[in-house]
Amino acid sequence: MTIQTAKCIDLHAHVRLAATDGAAGQHGPEQGVDERGQPWYRVGNYKIVGVKHKNSPFTDPDLRIQRMDAAHIDFQVVSPSPLTYFHHIDAASAVAFCRKFNDALAELVRRYPGRLAGFASLPMQAPEAAADELERAVSELGLWGAATGTEFAGEPLHSPAFDKLYDTFVRLDVPLCLHPAPAGIDGPPGDPALKRFDLDVIVGFAAQETIAVSTLIFGGVMERHPKLDVWISHGGGAAVFSAGRLAQAGRKRPWATESMKKDGAFEAML
């Protein structure tokens, strides 16, 4: 099977690679089993207990292919787990992790060329290094683009510091996939109300995605890089449902650019 003949393609699938254990130094990732026999997984100060990683489709590619077959998925593009974006740790550790992850991911997808492709991990707290790693991941390793979070240490999504990175995406003609990470994994804890009822994932992800879409447009990224191909997870959060309200803000707010004030300008960039 090839991507050209695939009828069902899954673009939103995360992978955990054992080769990256400890690749971010003191930040992990690390896994084990507690005294009750419960599996645990640690990233920085964030620890999950009771979620199976080892011997699951998340980590075992043969089990992944079996699960894909059962779900009638012909082809899958795998990307880093949001737990391991590492966008708020020191830059050197992030760069080391991303290189290790991308090398291991390239090796994995080469073993299943008719079923899997991969999105690279990028050290977004270091924009220059992120651009260099994207170049290496696509041009040397054969990955199909990159997947990142929506918030980073240092610079916001619309910062001109990322212009070189965005230009690299355009030049290589590969997509940038944005996917939120739960607040507090390796960055700010976020709104404490989101810790109730798992709302950080259920509601917080949609909020982060809506903010990311709005930031890319209001912050001028899509004007500066009109050919940038951006994929937003989970349907872009509430951006489509809020399009009218966001468009009105683009026309009326004092920070709006002249091009944003035109009727239909916001909607055209969605």
Rosetta silent file (secondary structure, phi, psi, omega in degrees, C-alpha in Angstrom):
SEQUENCE: MTIQTAKCIDLHAHVRLAATDGAAGQHGPEQGVDERGQPWYRVGNYKIVGVKHKNSPFTDPDLRIQRMDAAHIDFQVVSPSPLTYFHHIDAASAVAFCRKFNDALAELVRRYPGRLAGFASLPMQAPEAAADELERAVSELGLWGAATGTEFAGEPLHSPAFDKLYDTFVRLDVPLCLHPAPAGIDGPPGDPALKRFDLDVIVGFAAQETIAVSTLIFGGVMERHPKLDVWISHGGGAAVFSAGRLAQAGRKRPWATESMKKDGAFEAML
SCORE:     score description
SCORE:     0.000 S_00000001
   1 L     0.000  147.095  175.018    0.000    0.000    0.000 S_00000001
   2 L  -126.699  168.271  177.537    1.095    3.600   -0.631 S_00000001
   3 L   -61.718  -29.230 -179.522   -0.227    6.959    0.486 S_00000001
   4 L   -69.893  -29.950 -177.722   -1.622    7.387   -3.043 S_00000001
   5 L   -98.084   -7.334 -178.856   -3.750    4.238   -2.747 S_00000001
   6 L   -67.050  135.027  178.956   -4.790    4.691    0.909 S_00000001
   7 L   -97.059  -30.951  179.419   -8.508    5.293    1.368 S_00000001
   8 L  -124.823  115.164 -176.381   -8.493    6.100    5.092 S_00000001
   9 E  -118.123  126.600  179.376   -5.628    8.270    6.407 S_00000001
  10 E  -100.343  115.284 -177.920   -5.222    9.143   10.095 S_00000001
  11 E   -98.354   -3.052 -174.859   -3.382   12.447   10.580 S_00000001
  12 E  -127.276   84.635 -178.103   -3.778   12.660   14.353 S_00000001
  13 E  -145.371  123.385 -177.219   -1.914    9.824   16.042 S_00000001
  14 E   -94.537  157.682 -179.113    0.711   10.159   18.771 S_00000001
  15 E  -137.963  144.544  175.592    3.655    7.874   19.404 S_00000001
  16 L  -115.648  124.753 -173.678    5.870    7.159   22.376 S_00000001
  17 L  -111.613  118.921 -177.815    9.399    6.008   21.490 S_00000001
  18 H   -59.563  -27.510 -178.945   11.379    3.971   24.009 S_00000001
  19 H   -64.677  -15.874 -177.938   14.605    5.235   22.444 S_00000001
  20 H   -94.535    2.398  178.297   13.862    8.675   23.887 S_00000001
  21 L   -54.449  125.472  178.535   13.820    7.566   27.540 S_00000001
  22 L    73.722    5.813 -175.453   15.939   10.070   29.450 S_00000001
  23 L   -69.379  -18.935  176.744   16.697   12.050   26.278 S_00000001
  24 L  -100.043   23.210  177.428   15.657   15.311   27.974 S_00000001
  25 H    66.678 -131.030 -177.577   17.994   14.715   30.914 S_00000001
  26 H   -63.209  -16.989 -178.289   16.442   15.334   34.315 S_00000001
  27 H   -82.287   -7.514  179.967   13.112   16.053   32.592 S_00000001
  28 L    94.997 -145.621   -5.737   12.757   12.445   31.421 S_00000001
  29 L   -70.866  159.892 -176.472   10.762   10.943   29.942 S_00000001
  30 E  -144.978  145.974  178.508   10.789    7.992   32.302 S_00000001
  31 E  -140.147  159.201  179.224    8.494    5.035   32.885 S_00000001
  32 E  -173.920 -164.294 -179.794    8.165    2.187   35.345 S_00000001
  33 E  -131.746  134.071 -178.836    5.824    0.158   37.568 S_00000001
  34 L   -84.938 -177.695 -174.930    4.873    1.043   41.163 S_00000001
  35 L   -65.737  -17.565  177.644    4.580   -1.288   44.153 S_00000001
  36 L   -92.661    1.901 -178.671    0.961   -2.097   43.236 S_00000001
  37 L    84.606   10.006 -179.601    1.948   -3.152   39.751 S_00000001
  38 L   -86.030  131.270  177.266    0.509    0.021   38.210 S_00000001
  39 E   -70.191  146.100  175.104    2.456    1.483   35.267 S_00000001
  40 E  -134.288  158.540 -177.660    3.610    5.083   35.605 S_00000001
  41 E  -141.691  129.133 -176.355    5.064    7.641   33.220 S_00000001
  42 E  -121.336  134.701  170.342    6.975   10.779   34.214 S_00000001
  43 E  -131.461  111.799 -175.613    7.757   13.980   32.335 S_00000001
  44 L    58.657 -128.508  178.445    9.435   16.576   34.544 S_00000001
  45 L   -90.601    5.078 -176.693    7.281   16.974   37.652 S_00000001
  46 E   -98.908  126.395 -176.284    4.231   15.522   35.865 S_00000001
  47 E  -133.449  129.847  176.225    3.481   11.864   36.556 S_00000001
  48 E  -107.850  131.097  178.480    0.698    9.658   35.227 S_00000001
  49 E  -118.479  133.710  174.728   -0.128    6.458   37.092 S_00000001
  50 L    96.114    0.270  177.630   -2.268    3.665   35.698 S_00000001
  51 L  -103.124  121.130 -174.951   -1.984    4.458   31.985 S_00000001
  52 L   -75.341  126.439  173.122   -0.369    1.659   30.032 S_00000001
  53 L  -109.200  -54.547 -177.808    2.482    2.632   27.736 S_00000001
  54 L   -66.817  142.227 -179.928    4.590   -0.503   27.384 S_00000001
  55 L    58.212   40.481  176.084    3.108   -3.272   25.211 S_00000001
  56 L  -130.403  164.316  177.105    0.422   -0.953   23.838 S_00000001
  57 L   -59.257  -22.301  179.714   -0.244    0.439   20.331 S_00000001
  58 L   -64.574  -31.461 -175.974    1.208    3.709   21.627 S_00000001
  59 L  -119.265  -23.562 -176.906    4.677    2.155   21.866 S_00000001
  60 L  -102.586  110.699 -175.636    4.536   -1.135   19.927 S_00000001
  61 H   -64.590  -30.824  178.226    4.337   -0.540   16.160 S_00000001
  62 H   -67.697  -40.004  175.138    3.096   -4.054   15.403 S_00000001
  63 H   -66.374  -34.327  177.050    0.190   -3.577   17.817 S_00000001
  64 H   -62.039  -46.876 -179.831   -0.415   -0.168   16.205 S_00000001
  65 H   -62.686  -40.557  177.294   -0.670   -1.741   12.754 S_00000001
  66 H   -60.965  -43.261  179.447   -3.043   -4.395   14.124 S_00000001
  67 H   -67.089  -37.752  176.007   -5.234   -1.704   15.653 S_00000001
  68 H   -60.901  -44.738  179.805   -5.140    0.279   12.406 S_00000001
  69 H   -61.343  -42.360 -179.291   -6.260   -2.805   10.474 S_00000001
  70 H   -64.312  -31.595 -179.577   -9.111   -3.403   12.918 S_00000001
  71 L   -93.761    3.600 -179.846  -10.246    0.211   12.487 S_00000001
  72 L    60.893   39.584  174.644   -9.778    0.080    8.687 S_00000001
  73 L   -97.988  119.763 -175.890   -7.102    2.787    8.766 S_00000001
  74 L   -81.387  -35.827 -172.417   -4.812    2.409    5.750 S_00000001
  75 E  -147.601  144.290 -176.673   -2.159    4.981    6.589 S_00000001
  76 E  -137.468  136.523  173.851   -1.193    6.968    9.676 S_00000001
  77 E  -104.099  111.874 -174.287    0.979   10.025   10.270 S_00000001
  78 E   -94.308  147.612 -175.573    2.409    9.724   13.788 S_00000001
  79 E  -138.513  164.409 -178.603    3.523   12.686   15.888 S_00000001
  80 E   -63.115  148.816  173.925    5.086   13.289   19.315 S_00000001
  81 L   -64.606  139.064  176.534    2.945   12.927   22.406 S_00000001
  82 H   -58.770  -21.835  177.755    1.889   16.334   23.793 S_00000001
  83 H   -68.599  -18.340 -176.201    3.400   15.202   27.093 S_00000001
  84 H  -118.284   28.463  173.567    6.844   15.350   25.471 S_00000001
  85 L   -67.360  -36.575  177.510    6.781   18.646   23.603 S_00000001
  86 L    55.515   42.826 -177.495    9.202   20.006   26.237 S_00000001
  87 L   -82.540   -4.390 -176.879    8.593   23.601   25.124 S_00000001
  88 L  -121.043    6.847  177.754    9.337   25.093   28.557 S_00000001
  89 L   -91.032  178.474  178.937   12.531   23.345   29.604 S_00000001
  90 L   -62.652  146.107 -171.692   16.063   24.611   28.968 S_00000001
  91 H   -60.409  -40.567 -177.145   16.861   24.880   25.270 S_00000001
  92 H   -61.744  -42.592  179.011   19.828   22.499   25.288 S_00000001
  93 H   -67.017  -37.833  179.266   17.758   19.656   26.782 S_00000001
  94 H   -65.492  -43.863  178.845   14.922   20.344   24.347 S_00000001
  95 H   -61.388  -44.072 -179.793   17.242   20.277   21.337 S_00000001
  96 H   -61.688  -43.873 -179.937   18.794   17.002   22.527 S_00000001
  97 H   -63.362  -47.233 -176.103   15.375   15.400   23.007 S_00000001
  98 H   -61.392  -41.576  178.325   14.048   16.526   19.620 S_00000001
  99 H   -62.772  -43.347  179.592   17.070   15.194   17.754 S_00000001
 100 H   -64.716  -45.070 -179.915   16.785   11.840   19.538 S_00000001
 101 H   -61.787  -47.797 -175.994   13.028   11.666   18.953 S_00000001
 102 H   -66.317  -37.013  175.422   13.273   12.559   15.275 S_00000001
 103 H   -62.102  -45.307 -179.140   16.044   10.055   14.631 S_00000001
 104 H   -68.258  -37.778  179.152   14.009    7.300   16.314 S_00000001
 105 H   -65.949  -42.211  178.480   10.798    8.322   14.538 S_00000001
 106 H   -61.326  -40.056  178.040   12.518    8.260   11.139 S_00000001
 107 H   -63.767  -40.251 -179.923   13.819    4.767   11.881 S_00000001
 108 H   -63.394  -51.057 -174.171   10.302    3.634   12.852 S_00000001
 109 H   -69.864  -25.359  175.489    8.509    4.927    9.770 S_00000001
 110 H   -65.492  -25.887  179.400   11.207    3.498    7.482 S_00000001
 111 H   -77.248  -18.595 -177.642   10.216    0.065    8.783 S_00000001
 112 L  -132.887   60.014 -171.641    6.585    0.590    7.721 S_00000001
 113 L   -62.768  -26.523 -179.781    6.803    2.724    4.546 S_00000001
 114 L   -90.786   -1.885 -175.698    3.360    1.760    3.288 S_00000001
 115 L  -126.010  -27.409 -172.856    1.606    2.389    6.590 S_00000001
 116 E  -131.139  146.847  167.087    3.347    5.131    8.571 S_00000001
 117 E  -136.785  173.641 -173.395    4.857    8.586    8.146 S_00000001
 118 E  -139.347  148.446  171.453    6.017   11.012   10.820 S_00000001
 119 L  -104.757  132.469 -176.327    5.845   14.591   12.082 S_00000001
 120 E   -73.579  160.340  170.412    9.003   15.886   13.764 S_00000001
 121 L   -98.825  140.335 -176.435    9.386   17.319   17.248 S_00000001
 122 L  -128.371  142.706  177.245   10.840   20.845   17.446 S_00000001
 123 L   -83.065   82.767 -170.105   12.527   22.851   20.259 S_00000001
 124 L   -70.198  -14.969  175.480   10.211   25.858   19.994 S_00000001
 125 L   -75.431   -5.353  177.829   11.813   27.737   22.896 S_00000001
 126 L  -131.343   82.719 -171.108   14.805   28.144   20.564 S_00000001
 127 H   -54.561  -40.613  179.183   13.382   29.370   17.217 S_00000001
 128 H   -63.847  -43.743  179.012   16.677   29.251   15.304 S_00000001
 129 H   -66.339  -33.985  178.567   17.346   25.712   16.501 S_00000001
 130 H   -64.469  -41.477  178.570   13.757   24.758   15.631 S_00000001
 131 H   -64.148  -42.158  179.129   14.266   25.937   12.054 S_00000001
 132 H   -64.527  -40.812 -178.722   17.512   23.984   11.784 S_00000001
 133 H   -70.636  -35.033  175.093   15.919   20.827   13.203 S_00000001
 134 H   -61.578  -45.155  178.413   12.955   21.094   10.833 S_00000001
 135 H   -57.145  -47.192 -179.481   15.387   21.316    7.923 S_00000001
 136 H   -65.480  -43.921 -175.348   17.261   18.230    9.146 S_00000001
 137 H   -64.114  -38.718 -177.961   14.117   16.254    9.951 S_00000001
 138 H   -84.301  -51.636 -172.993   12.562   16.802    6.527 S_00000001
 139 H   -73.607  -36.170 -176.916   15.581   16.993    4.209 S_00000001
 140 L   -99.755  -37.534 -173.856   17.763   14.321    5.851 S_00000001
 141 L   -96.589  -16.035  177.727   15.353   12.092    7.782 S_00000001
 142 L    81.482   17.570  176.758   12.396   12.164    5.425 S_00000001
 143 L   -74.577  160.967 -167.480    9.757   13.273    7.960 S_00000001
 144 L   -95.560   -1.016 -176.333    6.659   14.964    6.600 S_00000001
 145 L   156.154 -151.471 -179.791    6.517   18.133    8.690 S_00000001
 146 E  -147.597  153.432  176.268    6.379   18.908   12.392 S_00000001
 147 E  -122.718  131.139 -179.385    3.948   18.901   15.296 S_00000001
 148 E  -134.901  172.909  171.488    4.247   21.372   18.162 S_00000001
 149 L   -78.852 -165.376 -178.390    2.274   22.762   21.053 S_00000001
 150 L  -114.145  -11.410  179.412    0.616   26.175   21.064 S_00000001
 151 L  -134.170  140.212 -174.914    2.562   27.924   23.840 S_00000001
 152 L  -136.080  158.128  172.663    6.318   28.101   24.318 S_00000001
 153 L   -70.836  135.409  174.386    8.861   29.545   26.715 S_00000001
 154 L    99.484  -70.141 -171.914   10.242   32.845   25.473 S_00000001
 155 L  -123.806  142.251  175.447    8.252   33.830   22.394 S_00000001
 156 L   -78.389  168.415 -174.254    4.541   33.683   21.484 S_00000001
 157 L   -56.669  -30.831 -175.242    3.246   31.970   18.364 S_00000001
 158 L   -96.200    6.349 -176.855    3.066   35.244   16.383 S_00000001
 159 L   -64.464  139.342  173.824    6.539   36.494   17.290 S_00000001
 160 H   -59.486  -17.038  177.534    8.778   37.577   14.395 S_00000001
 161 H   -60.824  -23.239  179.976   11.399   35.346   16.031 S_00000001
 162 H   -92.261    1.812 -176.043    9.583   32.425   14.363 S_00000001
 163 H   -60.682  -39.442  177.984    9.614   33.956   10.878 S_00000001
 164 H   -61.977  -41.954  179.059   12.687   31.949    9.830 S_00000001
 165 H   -63.517  -46.437  179.650   10.966   28.758   11.021 S_00000001
 166 H   -62.801  -39.198  176.287    7.736   29.610    9.194 S_00000001
 167 H   -61.580  -35.504  179.481    9.745   30.423    6.066 S_00000001
 168 H   -67.831  -40.912  174.597   11.377   27.012    6.360 S_00000001
 169 H   -56.950  -45.433 -177.673    7.979   25.291    6.503 S_00000001
 170 H   -66.466  -45.901 -178.017    6.958   27.157    3.342 S_00000001
 171 H   -62.604  -40.890 -179.919   10.222   26.488    1.488 S_00000001
 172 H   -79.545  -12.348  179.993   10.122   22.773    2.319 S_00000001
 173 L    58.387   51.093  177.745    6.379   22.704    1.516 S_00000001
 174 L  -129.220  155.896 -176.415    5.475   20.755    4.668 S_00000001
 175 L   -85.739  153.668  168.168    2.757   21.393    7.259 S_00000001
 176 E  -103.280  117.151  179.051    2.951   22.725   10.793 S_00000001
 177 E  -100.898  121.773  179.199    0.585   20.745   13.004 S_00000001
 178 E  -103.464  130.410 -179.716   -0.444   22.522   16.228 S_00000001
 179 L  -143.130  129.049 -179.005   -1.717   20.478   19.167 S_00000001
 180 L   -67.582  162.382  170.464   -2.116   21.698   22.776 S_00000001
 181 L  -121.837  147.931  177.247   -0.448   20.160   25.791 S_00000001
 182 L   -57.276  133.626 -179.176   -2.024   19.976   29.256 S_00000001
 183 L   -60.378  140.701  174.192   -1.007   23.056   31.249 S_00000001
 184 L    93.279   -3.648 -179.577    1.663   22.509   33.873 S_00000001
 185 L   -64.329  -54.580  173.542    3.491   19.546   32.358 S_00000001
 186 L  -137.110   17.209 -178.957    6.686   21.495   31.860 S_00000001
 187 L  -138.143 -158.435 -178.743    5.353   25.054   31.835 S_00000001
 188 L   -57.402  146.162 -176.216    2.950   27.391   33.664 S_00000001
 189 L   -70.309  -22.995  179.106    0.179   25.622   35.623 S_00000001
 190 L    79.195 -171.669 -178.014   -2.641   27.567   33.967 S_00000001
 191 L   -65.594  121.691 -178.891   -6.121   28.240   35.317 S_00000001
 192 H   -62.182  -23.279  178.323   -6.686   26.071   38.429 S_00000001
 193 H   -63.620  -25.327 -179.034  -10.353   25.672   37.439 S_00000001
 194 H   -74.365   -8.451  176.902   -9.189   23.550   34.516 S_00000001
 195 H   -81.265   -9.932  177.343   -7.929   20.923   36.964 S_00000001
 196 H   -79.776  135.289  170.776  -11.533   20.050   37.798 S_00000001
 197 H    55.582   28.438 -178.906  -13.068   17.081   35.973 S_00000001
 198 H    60.990   29.629 -177.669  -10.107   16.857   33.521 S_00000001
 199 H   -68.553  -18.184  178.121  -11.232   20.147   31.985 S_00000001
 200 H   -61.885  -30.892  176.988   -7.639   20.989   31.048 S_00000001
 201 H   -93.160  -44.898 -173.580   -7.988   18.411   28.267 S_00000001
 202 H   -67.509  -45.135 -177.576  -11.759   18.483   27.661 S_00000001
 203 L  -108.680  -38.724 -175.415  -12.148   22.272   27.508 S_00000001
 204 H   -61.181  -38.529  178.717   -8.615   23.629   27.792 S_00000001
 205 H   -60.598  -45.371 -179.578   -7.444   22.054   24.544 S_00000001
 206 H   -62.962  -37.667  178.321  -10.284   23.702   22.600 S_00000001
 207 H   -65.280  -45.215  179.828   -9.467   27.050   24.209 S_00000001
 208 H   -62.339  -38.822  179.697   -5.771   26.759   23.354 S_00000001
 209 H   -66.968  -41.472  178.268   -6.593   25.855   19.762 S_00000001
 210 H   -64.380  -41.248  177.430   -8.964   28.801   19.392 S_00000001
 211 H   -64.317  -39.887 -179.791   -6.332   31.127   20.845 S_00000001
 212 H   -63.486  -45.901  178.369   -3.701   29.702   18.486 S_00000001
 213 H   -59.426  -47.129 -178.306   -5.883   30.286   15.398 S_00000001
 214 H   -63.713  -39.642 -179.139   -6.687   33.824   16.523 S_00000001
 215 H   -66.410  -42.099  179.035   -3.043   34.564   17.327 S_00000001
 216 H   -60.772  -37.289 -177.509   -1.797   33.379   13.937 S_00000001
 217 H   -83.707  -54.705 -178.418   -4.291   35.656   12.183 S_00000001
 218 H   -65.169  -30.138 -179.218   -4.413   38.698   14.474 S_00000001
 219 L   -82.205    1.209  173.779   -0.647   38.498   15.015 S_00000001
 220 L    84.369    5.850 -177.814    0.020   38.789   11.287 S_00000001
 221 H   -63.569  -44.070 -176.963    1.596   35.358   10.769 S_00000001
 222 H   -72.609  -22.993  173.569   -0.751   34.423    7.942 S_00000001
 223 H   -75.528  -40.800 -179.418   -0.195   37.820    6.291 S_00000001
 224 H   -73.446  -28.301 -175.735    3.591   37.474    6.517 S_00000001
 225 L  -133.525   67.872 -173.607    3.508   33.824    5.409 S_00000001
 226 L   -62.366  -19.089  179.821    0.388   33.366    3.260 S_00000001
 227 L   -97.380    6.183  178.243    1.572   29.971    1.988 S_00000001
 228 L   -67.081  126.428 -178.353    2.173   28.558    5.468 S_00000001
 229 L   -97.407  105.869 -176.822    0.220   25.292    5.773 S_00000001
 230 E  -111.744  128.076  174.707   -1.101   25.050    9.342 S_00000001
 231 E  -109.155  129.946  179.503   -3.074   22.089   10.652 S_00000001
 232 E  -111.607  129.408 -178.872   -4.945   22.556   13.944 S_00000001
 233 H   -67.716  160.600  174.103   -5.965   19.526   15.989 S_00000001
 234 H    54.458   37.616  175.612   -9.537   18.803   17.084 S_00000001
 235 H    71.116   15.527  178.954  -11.096   20.933   14.370 S_00000001
 236 H    79.719   21.697  179.406   -9.416   24.127   15.529 S_00000001
 237 L    65.574 -130.015 -178.754  -11.222   24.268   18.850 S_00000001
 238 L  -103.362   15.410 -174.915  -14.026   26.810   18.815 S_00000001
 239 L   -60.082  -43.818 -178.611  -12.510   29.018   16.104 S_00000001
 240 L   -65.637  -41.514 -179.352  -15.118   28.164   13.479 S_00000001
 241 L   -69.785  -23.872 -178.590  -17.990   28.671   15.929 S_00000001
 242 L  -101.799    8.954 -172.169  -16.460   32.000   17.036 S_00000001
 243 H   -56.937  -42.885 -179.148  -15.561   33.201   13.534 S_00000001
 244 H   -62.774  -44.178  179.456  -18.153   35.971   13.473 S_00000001
 245 H   -65.881  -42.340  178.953  -17.103   37.337   16.838 S_00000001
 246 H   -66.825  -40.406  178.572  -13.418   37.121   15.964 S_00000001
 247 H   -62.305  -40.122  178.286  -13.979   38.773   12.577 S_00000001
 248 H   -63.139  -39.640  176.680  -15.825   41.649   14.259 S_00000001
 249 H   -62.653  -39.635  179.140  -12.882   42.101   16.616 S_00000001
 250 H   -64.015  -26.601  179.224  -10.553   42.194   13.629 S_00000001
 251 H   -86.882  -28.478 -168.231  -12.579   45.030   12.145 S_00000001
 252 H  -110.203  -26.525 -174.402  -13.110   47.097   15.292 S_00000001
 253 L   -71.137  148.880 -176.448  -10.245   46.627   17.724 S_00000001
 254 L   -64.874  -22.758 -178.909   -7.512   49.302   17.762 S_00000001
 255 L   -86.034   -3.673 -176.545   -4.751   46.768   17.110 S_00000001
 256 L   -66.773  138.546  176.271   -6.387   45.502   13.911 S_00000001
 257 L   -78.524  165.471 -179.236   -4.383   45.966   10.716 S_00000001
 258 L   -62.239  -38.425 -179.704   -5.949   47.615    7.665 S_00000001
 259 H   -67.377  -30.149  179.115   -6.140   44.292    5.856 S_00000001
 260 H   -70.695  -23.340 -175.412   -7.981   42.758    8.823 S_00000001
 261 H   -77.888   -9.783  179.875  -10.659   45.473    8.644 S_00000001
 262 L   -73.727  141.928  177.458  -11.875   44.292    5.255 S_00000001
 263 L   -58.874  130.537  177.700  -15.096   42.299    5.238 S_00000001
 264 L    84.024    0.188 -175.948  -14.358   38.575    5.100 S_00000001
 265 H   -65.698  -45.274 -178.946  -10.648   38.974    5.872 S_00000001
 266 H   -65.699  -47.871 -178.371  -10.675   36.846    9.019 S_00000001
 267 H   -59.806  -33.988 -178.671  -12.877   34.166    7.518 S_00000001
 268 H   -67.779  -23.472 -177.697  -10.609   33.944    4.450 S_00000001
 269 H   -92.369   -8.911 -179.548   -7.647   33.067    6.658 S_00000001
 270 L   -68.465    0.000    0.000   -9.406   30.275    8.579 S_00000001
